[in-house]
Amino acid sequence: MIITADIDKQLKMTSEQYTGISVDLNPKPIKYILKTSTEEPYINEEPDRLINTTNEIITSNNLPSLLRKNESYEIIIIGKDKQVLSNKIFH
């Protein structure tokens, strides 16, 4: 999963709140889980920016073309206490 190293590198350079990435392949859809140090009461535009940056990296590597018909992937942002701050599904 070379793409996760690319995502990790880019987000570490552009976000102080980003702390790491993991990928959940089963059950489908594929989930890219971005970990942050954000606490829920202090949510700002950062989760949406992280989702957009991650999706740009994924699409620039043509990964959506590897999906089968009707498959999707999800990008999930979790906070310091492992709560979901934001998520978005892409086709």
Contact map, one row per residue, 1 for C-alpha under 8 A:
1111100000000000000000000000000000000000000000000000000000000000000000000000000000000000000
1111110000000000000000000000000000000000000000000000000000000000000000000000000000000000000
1111111000000000000000000000000000000000000000000000000011001000000000000000000000000000000
1111111100000000000011000000000000000000000000000000000000000000000000000000000000000000000
1111111110000000000000000000000000000000000000000000000000000000000000000000000000000000000
0111111111000000000000000000000000000000000000000000000010000000000000000000000000000000000
0011111111100000000000000000000000000000000000000000010010000000000000000000000000000000000
0001111111110000000110000000000000000000000000000000000000000000000000000000000000000000000
0000111111111000000000000000000000000000000000000000000000000000000000000000000000000000000
0000011111111100000000000000000000000000000000000000000000000000000000000000000000000000000
0000001111111110010000000000000000000000000000000100110000000000000000000000000000000000000
0000000111111111011000000000000000000000000000000000000000000000000000000000000000000000000
0000000011111110000000000000000000000000000000000000000000000000000000000000000000000000000
0000000001111111000000000000000000000000000000000000000000000000000000000000000000000000000
0000000000111111110000000000000000000000000000000000000000000000000000000000000000000000000
0000000000010111110000000000000000000000000000000000000000000000000000000000000000000000000
0000000000000011111000000000000000011100000000000000000000000000000000000000000000000000000
0000000000110011111100000000000001111000000000000000000000000000000000000000000000000000000
0000000000010000111110000000000001111000000000000000000000000000000000000000000000000000000
0000000100000000011111000000000001110000000000000000000000000000000000000000000000000000000
0001000100000000001111100000000111100000000000000000000000000000000000000000000000000000000
0001000000000000000111110000000111000000000000000000000000000000000000000000000000000000000
0000000000000000000011111000011110000000000000000000000000000000000000000000000000000000000
0000000000000000000001111110011110000000000000000000000000000000000000000000000000000000000
0000000000000000000000111111111000000000000000000000000000000000000000000000000000000000000
0000000000000000000000011111110000000000000000000000000000000000000000000000000000000000000
0000000000000000000000011111110000000000000000000000000000000000000000000000000000000000000
0000000000000000000000001111111000000000000000000000000000000000000000001000000000000000000
0000000000000000000000001111111000000000000000000000000000000000000000111100000000000000000
0000000000000000000000111111111100000000000000000000000000000000000000011100000000000000000
0000000000000000000000111001111110000000000000000000000000000000000000001111000000000000000
0000000000000000000011110000011111000000000000000000000000000000000000001111000000000000000
0000000000000000000011110000001111100000000000000000000000000000000000000011110000000000000
0000000000000000011111000000000111110000000000000000000000000000000000000011110000000000000
0000000000000000011110000000000011111000000000000000000000000000000000000000111101000000000
0000000000000000111100000000000001111100000000000000000000000000000000000000111100000000000
0000000000000000111000000000000000111110000000000000000000000000000000000000001100000000000
0000000000000000100000000000000000011111011000000000000000000000000000000000001100000000000
0000000000000000000000000000000000001111111000000000000000000000000000000000001110000000000
0000000000000000000000000000000000000111111000000000000000000000000000000000001000101000000
0000000000000000000000000000000000000011111000000000000000000000000000000000000000000000000
0000000000000000000000000000000000000111111100000000000000000000000000000000000000000000000
0000000000000000000000000000000000000111111111100000000000000000000000000000000000001000000
0000000000000000000000000000000000000000011111100000000000000000000000000000000000000000000
0000000000000000000000000000000000000000001111111000000000000000000000000000000000000000000
0000000000000000000000000000000000000000001111111100000000000000000000000000000000000000000
0000000000000000000000000000000000000000001111111110000000000000000000000000100000001100000
0000000000000000000000000000000000000000000011111111000000000000000000000000000000000100000
0000000000000000000000000000000000000000000011111111100000000000000000000000000000000000000
0000000000100000000000000000000000000000000001111111110000000000000000000000100000000000000
0000000000000000000000000000000000000000000000111111111000000000000000000011100000000011000
0000000000000000000000000000000000000000000000011111111100000000000000000000000000000000000
0000000000100000000000000000000000000000000000001111111110000000000000000000000000000000000
0000001000100000000000000000000000000000000000000111111111000000000000000010000000000000000
0000000000000000000000000000000000000000000000000011111111100000000000000010000000000000000
0000000000000000000000000000000000000000000000000001111111110000000000000000000000000000000
0010011000000000000000000000000000000000000000000000111111111000000000000000000000000000000
0010000000000000000000000000000000000000000000000000011111111111000000000000000000000000000
0000000000000000000000000000000000000000000000000000001111111111000000000000000000000000000
0000000000000000000000000000000000000000000000000000000111111110000000000000000000000000000
0010000000000000000000000000000000000000000000000000000011111110000000000000000000000000000
0000000000000000000000000000000000000000000000000000000001111111110000000000000000000000000
0000000000000000000000000000000000000000000000000000000001111111111000000000000000000000000
0000000000000000000000000000000000000000000000000000000001100111111000010000000000000000001
0000000000000000000000000000000000000000000000000000000000000111111000000000000000000000000
0000000000000000000000000000000000000000000000000000000000000111111100000000000000000000000
0000000000000000000000000000000000000000000000000000000000000011111111110000000000000000000
0000000000000000000000000000000000000000000000000000000000000000011111100000000000000000000
0000000000000000000000000000000000000000000000000000000000000000001111100000000000000000000
0000000000000000000000000000000000000000000000000000000000000000001111110000000000000000001
0000000000000000000000000000100000000000000000000000000000000000001111111000000000000000001
0000000000000000000000000000110000000000000000000000000000000001001001111100000000000000111
0000000000000000000000000001111100000000000000000000000000000000000000111110000000000000111
0000000000000000000000000000111100000000000000000000000000000000000000011111000000000011110
0000000000000000000000000000001111000000000000000010011000000000000000001111100000000011100
0000000000000000000000000000001111000000000000000010000000000000000000000111110000011111000
0000000000000000000000000000000011110000000000100110000000000000000000000011111000011110000
0000000000000000000000000000000011110000000000000000000000000000000000000001111111111100000
0000000000000000000000000000000000111111000000000000000000000000000000000000111111111000000
0000000000000000000000000000000000111110000000000000000000000000000000000000011111100000000
0000000000000000000000000000000000000010000000000000000000000000000000000000011111100000000
0000000000000000000000000000000000100000000000000000000000000000000000000000011111110000000
0000000000000000000000000000000000000001000000000000000000000000000000000000011111111000000
0000000000000000000000000000000000000000000000000000000000000000000000000001111001111110000
0000000000000000000000000000000000000001001000100000000000000000000000000001111000111110000
0000000000000000000000000000000000000000000000110000000000000000000000000001110000011111000
0000000000000000000000000000000000000000000000000010000000000000000000000111100000011111100
0000000000000000000000000000000000000000000000000010000000000000000000000111000000000111110
0000000000000000000000000000000000000000000000000000000000000000000000011110000000000011111
0000000000000000000000000000000000000000000000000000000000000000000000011100000000000001111
0000000000000000000000000000000000000000000000000000000000000001000001111000000000000000111
